[in-house]
């Protein structure tokens, strides 16, 4: 069975008080890479490998570092977070930017046999 992985941006947050106190640019604001509702569909096949190419530069490397383990599990057909979420094919995770985190929903999509 083949699998795809969908990443959806659920929410972006910004903590201006932390940016003001700790950042070189205290007016950095929210993440410039993502907005709620952004969706990315990843495939891993003989012709296409979105995982190893980080969507050909369309994804922030810091965010990718934080969520790639869940994406890889999904693309391999594994349980992303069995027992933690109410659906083992789904995980909620966020990037590691502490002053402007982005919250992602990562979903394993199981393809019917005829789509392989």
Residue pairs with C-beta under 8 A, 6 or more apart in sequence:
1 77
1 110
1 111
1 113
1 116
2 45
2 111
2 115
2 116
3 44
3 74
3 75
3 76
3 77
3 108
3 109
3 110
3 111
4 41
4 42
4 43
4 75
4 108
4 109
4 111
5 41
5 42
5 71
5 74
5 75
5 106
5 107
5 108
5 109
6 39
6 40
6 41
6 42
6 105
6 106
6 107
6 109
7 39
7 40
7 42
7 67
7 71
7 104
7 105
7 106
7 107
8 37
8 38
8 39
8 40
8 104
8 105
8 107
9 34
9 35
9 36
9 37
9 38
9 39
9 102
9 103
9 104
10 36
10 92
10 103
10 104
10 105
11 36
11 102
11 103
12 30
12 31
12 34
12 35
12 36
12 100
12 101
12 102
12 103
13 30
13 100
13 101
13 102
13 103
14 29
14 30
14 31
14 99
14 100
15 98
15 99
15 100
16 29
18 98
18 99
19 25
19 26
19 27
19 28
19 29
19 99
19 100
20 26
22 99
23 99
28 99
28 100
29 100
30 100
31 60
31 95
31 97
31 100
31 101
31 102
33 59
33 60
33 63
33 102
34 60
34 63
34 102
40 55
40 58
40 59
42 50
42 51
42 55
42 71
42 75
43 49
43 50
43 75
44 50
44 51
44 75
50 56
51 68
51 71
51 72
51 75
54 61
54 64
60 95
60 102
62 95
62 96
62 97
63 95
63 97
63 102
63 104
65 96
66 93
66 94
66 95
66 96
67 93
67 95
67 104
67 106
70 80
70 81
70 91
70 93
70 106
71 106
73 79
73 80
73 108
74 80
74 89
74 106
74 107
74 108
74 109
75 108
77 108
77 110
78 108
79 88
79 89
80 88
80 89
80 90
80 91
80 106
80 108
81 88
81 90
81 91
82 88
84 91
85 91
85 92
89 107
89 108
89 109
89 110
90 105
90 106
90 107
90 108
91 105
91 106
92 103
92 104
92 105
92 106
93 103
93 104
93 106
94 101
94 102
94 103
94 104
95 101
95 102
95 104
